[in-house]
Amino acid sequence: MGNIVTEEITYSAGGVTMKGHLAHDTDQAGPRPGVLVVHEWWGRTEYARDRAEQLAGLGYVGMALDLYGEAREAANPEEASQLMTALIEDMDTTRLRFGAALQALKDHEAVDASRTAAIGFCFGGGVVTHMARAGATLDAVASFHGSLGLAVTDGPDHVDCRIAAYHGEPDKLVADEDVAAFEAEMQSIGAHYYLVQLPGALHGFSNPAATGNGQKYGLPLAYSELAETTAWSHMRLMFRDVFGD
């Protein structure tokens, strides 16, 4: 697996200080693609940090960004909903904070700034599809049980970014109308996209903590090893195709 090291990357946007968790393999020589990890509505939790480290193990530089500021984590669904909703209602600020994180990643000495991607989970999945549609300088994005309605936004007539969305067919937290709108938006701009529908997978299927959180808070969440493995494997193949590594 190499020698994975982590560091805290502090950056700011609009007067808010944010903290990214960056991971890379110091045994690898030369710059390599950088991949942002956009967190669930809970904030930049251990789960997001672990995903950044997994990406480092695959040969990329992974950075779990911080959309809430000061690496804030929600204590419960009510707080998480408030934090997430504030950013959904102010996508200008969300784009600004994402852009600051992307620049911080590109500025790192281990990153090839010409090759970047982003992955996101739940709220973060919607954010990465939104940023791709809005024309952010990304080569690929992958959304896991994401809020796909956020992809319907103003942007260029065509985007070159590769876009993958992994969605559980019985997901009760992402409306069927939002999934259909995502696909229509991608088709309208001739995007190179994948919509991978996963039978039996509920919202949160990629996160092992989802089942416990669903039971604790009475939410339709559940982890699925099969769905997670399927989606993550497809993402890896897409990244290999895009980056040639």
Summary of the structure (lengths in Angstrom):
residues: 245
radius of gyration: 16.5
end to end distance: 15.8
largest distance: 47.4
contacts: 898
relative contact order: 0.13
helix: 40%
strand: 26%
